[in-house]
């Protein structure tokens, strides 16, 4: 039920002061930004935008999530040319059944089917009904690209399962060209997937992200 390791795309904005006499200081800042790793993305994550959501739609039921019942849905990112820092994924979950454990939410790479994990997102075990938030400050999203949210768990269905809420409609809110897919993907082990159109529903989630600004200062040699 764990996320498989994959490639994590990390981007850093170039920081500039904009005055010639500060070019040397600017170069130092850029170097420090690169060496500090995730510092800049974490700073920008505090200003996220809700780009995609169907959490406001009425719930029509739930879909089982367990180690032998993987679930995925895809979404298309917006058109910002530099991409987006991923702030959080919010899931609407129903009451779990039995005694499940080890819930996992992973972001998978683009393609016709979920391919490889870009990383797992951290959050609480969704044992009771409600909206749960998950994040990974090192993840970024490319523009106009399909990604998959993959849900699984460490325990099999006979022991217990989580329940991902689904909506009775395809309605959702979005901005900047973000799109919610009309397909669902299921798997028994995460290695092979079956795609099917939802019979009038899609699972309920939201994406908060921060548009990565265009570089404002040329690279300094």
ABEGO torsion letter per residue (X at the ends): XBBBBBBBBBBBBBBBAGBAAAAAAAAAAAAAAAAAEAAAAAAAAAABBBABBAAABBBAEBBBBBAABBBBBBBBBBABAAEBBBABBBBBBBBBBEBBBGBBBBBBBBEABBABBAEBBBBBBBABBEBBBBBBAABBBBBGBBBBBBBBBABBAAAEBBBBBBBABABBBBBGGBBBBABBBBBAAGABBBBBBBBGBBBBBBBBBBBBBBBABBBBX
